[in-house]
Amino acid sequence: QAEIFQEFAVQEESVTFRINLSVLLDCLTIFGTSSLPGTSTALRMCYRGYGYPLMLFLEEGGVVTVCKINTQEPDELLDFDFCSTNVVNKIILQSEGLREAFAELDMTSEVLQITMSPDKPYFRLSTFGNAGSAHLDYPRDSDLMEAFHCNQTQTNRYKISLLKPSTKALALSSKVSIRTDAQGFLSLQYMVRNEDGQICFVEYYCCPDEDITEAEL
């Protein structure tokens, strides 16, 4: 969100380009991964337009480093057309609940099965790994449950390999909104509070892996 920046100015309606993520991370940590007590690293990002590099100006303790990152043609973004008006089920959970789930469930499983229902088991996470099946249930009145709005029973499977990258945002978040639409598309919205107390959101979308037959449930 624009509000989390001290200064935010974009002249065009939208600007899209692609950069190498590991190069960006190397630049952001050029002063090291942790600042000395009482000091912080300030960042200014500038982009002149199509074909120009992304400029990073990093300042710490009076030392300024300038990095230029070559920009590339962006890939066309996948649009799941996930609209809030089409949401069938929505749960807001304290992040520690989902972190415990990822720690306890068998991650040798290829898929994570998510069941959301107005009736028992309400919210269930299941894996099918080398050691057998494992289920983790959250009742709707659980202390970890911030909100529970389920209109119909849905059971969908999602590839764990696709969900794993989102656990980095999960580790930083305090709450997570879990939503599904009628097609079973999954939206994970992580609420992250930065050092200044400002709230940011990281959204992650995943399509269901496959249709599940009644015999499998």
C-alpha positions in Angstrom: 0.0 0.0 0.0 1.2 3.5 -0.8 0.7 4.5 2.9 3.5 2.4 4.1 6.1 4.5 2.2 7.3 7.9 3.5 7.1 9.1 -0.1 5.3 7.5 -3.0 5.0 9.0 -6.5 4.0 7.2 -9.6 3.3 9.3 -12.7 1.6 6.6 -14.8 -1.5 4.7 -14.0 0.5 1.5 -13.6 4.1 0.4 -14.2 5.0 -3.3 -14.8 8.4 -4.8 -15.3 10.4 -7.9 -14.3 13.6 -8.1 -12.3 15.8 -10.9 -11.0 14.6 -11.6 -7.4 18.0 -12.9 -6.0 19.7 -9.8 -7.4 17.2 -7.5 -5.7 17.6 -9.4 -2.4 21.4 -9.1 -2.7 21.1 -5.3 -3.2 18.7 -4.9 -0.2 21.1 -6.7 2.1 24.2 -5.0 0.8 24.8 -3.5 4.3 24.2 -6.9 5.9 21.0 -8.6 7.1 20.8 -6.8 10.4 21.5 -3.2 11.2 23.6 -2.0 14.1 21.6 -0.8 17.1 20.3 2.7 16.6 20.9 2.6 12.8 18.6 1.7 10.0 18.9 1.4 6.3 16.9 3.9 4.2 15.8 2.9 0.7 14.8 5.0 -2.3 13.6 3.2 -5.5 13.4 5.0 -8.8 12.4 3.9 -12.3 12.6 6.2 -15.3 10.5 4.2 -17.6 10.5 1.4 -20.2 13.9 0.0 -21.0 15.6 1.8 -18.0 17.1 -0.1 -15.0 15.5 0.0 -11.6 17.6 2.3 -9.4 18.1 1.5 -5.7 19.7 4.1 -3.4 20.5 2.6 0.0 21.8 4.8 2.9 23.1 3.6 6.2 25.2 5.7 8.7 26.0 8.3 6.0 27.2 5.7 3.5 25.2 5.6 0.2 25.2 2.7 -2.2 23.6 2.9 -5.7 22.5 -0.3 -7.4 21.2 -0.5 -11.0 19.1 -3.6 -11.8 18.3 -4.4 -15.4 14.6 -4.7 -16.1 13.1 -7.4 -18.3 9.8 -7.8 -20.2 7.1 -8.9 -17.7 5.3 -12.2 -18.0 1.6 -12.0 -18.6 -0.1 -12.3 -15.1 -2.4 -15.2 -14.5 -5.8 -13.8 -13.6 -7.9 -16.2 -11.5 -10.7 -13.6 -11.6 -11.0 -14.1 -7.9 -13.7 -11.7 -6.9 -14.9 -11.1 -3.3 -18.5 -11.3 -4.4 -18.0 -14.9 -5.5 -16.5 -16.1 -2.2 -18.3 -19.1 -0.8 -16.3 -19.7 2.4 -14.1 -17.4 4.4 -12.2 -18.0 7.6 -9.8 -15.6 9.5 -7.3 -17.5 11.6 -4.5 -16.3 13.9 -1.4 -17.2 12.0 0.1 -19.3 14.8 -2.7 -21.8 14.1 -1.6 -22.3 10.5 2.1 -22.3 11.4 1.4 -25.1 13.8 -0.5 -27.0 11.1 2.4 -26.8 8.6 4.8 -28.0 11.4 2.6 -30.9 12.4 1.2 -32.2 9.1 3.2 -34.6 6.9 4.8 -32.6 4.3 5.9 -35.7 2.3 2.3 -35.5 1.0 1.9 -34.1 -2.5 -1.3 -32.3 -1.6 -2.9 -30.4 1.2 -6.6 -31.1 1.4 -8.7 -28.2 2.8 -12.3 -28.8 4.1 -14.4 -25.8 5.0 -17.9 -26.4 6.2 -20.8 -24.8 8.2 -21.0 -28.1 10.1 -18.4 -30.4 11.6 -15.4 -30.7 11.0 -15.8 -26.9 10.2 -12.2 -26.3 9.1 -10.0 -29.4 8.5 -6.5 -29.7 7.0 -5.4 -33.1 5.7 -2.3 -34.6 4.2 -1.6 -38.0 2.7 2.1 -38.7 3.1 4.5 -41.7 3.5 3.3 -42.2 7.1 -0.4 -42.3 6.2 -3.2 -39.8 6.4 -3.2 -36.9 8.9 -6.0 -34.5 9.8 -6.0 -31.3 11.8 -9.4 -29.9 12.8 -10.2 -26.3 14.0 -13.7 -25.9 15.6 -15.5 -22.7 14.8 -15.3 -21.6 18.4 -11.5 -22.1 18.6 -9.5 -19.4 20.3 -7.4 -19.2 17.1 -10.5 -18.5 14.9 -11.1 -14.7 14.4 -14.0 -15.1 12.0 -15.9 -18.0 10.5 -18.2 -17.5 7.5 -18.9 -20.8 5.7 -22.0 -21.2 3.5 -21.4 -24.7 2.1 -19.2 -27.7 2.5 -16.2 -27.6 0.2 -13.3 -30.0 0.0 -10.4 -29.2 -2.3 -6.8 -30.3 -2.7 -3.9 -28.0 -3.5 -0.3 -29.0 -4.4 1.9 -28.4 -1.4 4.8 -27.5 -3.7 2.7 -24.5 -4.8 1.7 -23.5 -1.3 5.1 -23.7 0.3 6.4 -20.3 -1.0 3.6 -18.6 0.9 4.9 -19.9 4.2 7.5 -17.1 4.1 4.7 -14.5 4.4 3.0 -16.8 6.9 6.0 -16.6 9.2 5.8 -12.8 9.3 2.1 -12.5 9.6 -0.2 -12.2 12.6 -3.5 -13.2 10.9 -4.5 -15.0 7.7 -7.7 -14.9 5.7 -8.5 -18.1 3.9 -11.1 -17.8 1.2 -12.5 -20.1 -1.5 -14.8 -19.4 -4.4 -17.3 -21.7 -6.1 -14.6 -23.2 -8.3 -12.4 -24.0 -5.3 -9.8 -21.3 -6.1 -7.9 -20.5 -2.9 -7.0 -17.0 -1.6 -4.6 -16.7 1.3 -4.3 -13.1 2.5 -1.6 -12.6 5.2 -1.7 -9.6 7.4 1.8 -8.4 8.2 2.5 -5.5 10.7 5.8 -3.8 9.9 8.2 -2.2 12.4 6.3 1.1 12.4 3.1 -0.7 13.3 1.6 -0.2 9.8 -0.4 -3.1 8.3 0.5 -4.6 5.0 -1.2 -7.5 3.1 0.4 -10.3 1.1 -2.0 -12.1 -1.1 -1.5 -15.6 -2.5 -3.7 -17.5 -4.9 -3.7 -21.2 -5.8 -6.0 -23.2 -8.1 -7.3 -26.6 -6.9 -5.3 -29.6 -7.9 -8.0 -32.0 -9.0 -11.6 -33.0 -8.6 -12.2 -35.4 -5.7 -14.7 -38.2 -5.9 -17.1 -39.0 -3.1 -15.2 -42.4 -2.6 -12.0 -40.5 -1.7 -13.6 -38.3 1.0 
